[in-house]
Amino acid sequence: AELGRSLLIKSQEREVGGEAEVVVEARERGGWRRGVTGNYHTVMFQGASGGAGTLFRLRITGIADGALRGVPAGGGI
């Protein structure tokens, strides 16, 4: 289990600073949206409108609580 977590963290760290297409899975509390990248990483983000199934290009800004954090890099696709 520890090896799997370590590999996940390293994979997430490689995403930080780049951009990713993210499909919204759900709205969360506080205006957050939860989505998933093509590499199956969970991303939490705000500042975008759109429900489940909406595709966004996000700039990945960091990692918190086991998920990537992102901001819109240009709106919905």
Disulfide bonds with the S-S distance in Angstrom:
none
